[in-house]
Amino acid sequence: MPFVTLADGDLNYRLDGPDDAPVLMLSNSLGTDLRMWDAQLGAFAQHFRVLRFDTRGHGASLVTPGPYTIEQLGQDALALLDALDIAKVSFCGLSMGGLIGQWLGINAGDRLERLVLCNTGAKIGSDEVWNGRIDTVLAGGQQAMRDLRDASIGRWFTPAFASVEPQKVEPIVEMLAQTSPEGYAANCAAVRDADYREQLGRITVPTLIVCGSADAVTTPEHGRFMQERIAGAELVEFPAAHLSNVEAGDAFTTRVLAFLGH
Ligand SMILES: O=C(O)CCC(=O)CC(=O)O
């Protein structure tokens, strides 16, 4: 597993695909890691050098004391690009990864070719929800992460998908069970404190917004709110819950590739 060394620890990343292809950077959701994109990897890597990384606090990346901010996570993404000598990428992030994508679009648009914002919002959830979750995992440790795993299946996938495709659901929710409670709590705070509702208009790179019709966390209304404020943004809605890249699978992959020119 390659790492880049940041000022305060090591960030885990993976590069797949041809060395000379344009780079597509993928950013995970809260409580997952770079493997959440496994279903897309084969197709994406036919056209792109695919750069995946574990967001700080997740997977095999550094876990530093929280709370984190989305700006800090965005700076980690830029530090990874700088360390790999990559000037520009297309960026695709889901939920918390989509918040990082919004931050990059607003603050570092010169590093982006195209932006894909999946199952995300300019403002996600309420302080009450996030503070409750932070308190629960910090008090309950790894057992609380295992409890959260079971509670999350119903938000991340539709009941029909979860019952028919357990082999796709299990590896994803197991990532949550294995996530560091401290890292998870620090990232919850980053999501809690992010609010890009007034800044979305500063995104000028071509943008695709991906929604899930059955996503109760980051709803299609969240998606339409972003679309109305990002000039020229396209929007697609899949019959899926929160983790639409897993649930919509090939349809997701095909639509994102089409937006990226393939
Ligand atoms: O998925 C994310 O990145 C943030 C929203 C979230 O935590 C979804 C959920 O588990 O409720």
Ligand as a Chemical Component Dictionary entry (heavy atoms), coordinates in Angstrom:
data_LIG
# 
_chem_comp.id                   LIG 
_chem_comp.type                 NON-POLYMER 
_chem_comp.pdbx_formal_charge   0 
_chem_comp.three_letter_code    LIG 
# 
loop_
_chem_comp_atom.comp_id 
_chem_comp_atom.atom_id 
_chem_comp_atom.alt_atom_id 
_chem_comp_atom.type_symbol 
_chem_comp_atom.charge 
_chem_comp_atom.model_Cartn_x 
_chem_comp_atom.model_Cartn_y 
_chem_comp_atom.model_Cartn_z 
_chem_comp_atom.pdbx_ordinal 
LIG O1 O1 O 0 -22.001 9.434  3.968 1  
LIG C1 C1 C 0 -21.404 10.484 4.270 2  
LIG O2 O2 O 0 -20.270 10.748 3.821 3  
LIG C2 C2 C 0 -22.039 11.506 5.171 4  
LIG C3 C3 C 0 -23.459 11.227 5.479 5  
LIG C4 C4 C 0 -23.591 9.986  6.283 6  
LIG O3 O3 O 0 -22.889 9.780  7.242 7  
LIG C5 C5 C 0 -24.575 9.000  5.844 8  
LIG C6 C6 C 0 -25.061 8.193  7.005 9  
LIG O4 O4 O 0 -24.430 7.194  7.337 10 
LIG O5 O5 O 0 -26.030 8.629  7.625 11 
# 
loop_
_chem_comp_bond.comp_id 
_chem_comp_bond.atom_id_1 
_chem_comp_bond.atom_id_2 
_chem_comp_bond.value_order 
_chem_comp_bond.pdbx_ordinal 
LIG O1 C1 DOUB 1  
LIG C1 O2 SING 2  
LIG C1 C2 SING 3  
LIG C2 C3 SING 4  
LIG C3 C4 SING 5  
LIG C4 O3 DOUB 6  
LIG C4 C5 SING 7  
LIG C5 C6 SING 8  
LIG C6 O4 DOUB 9  
LIG C6 O5 SING 10 
# 
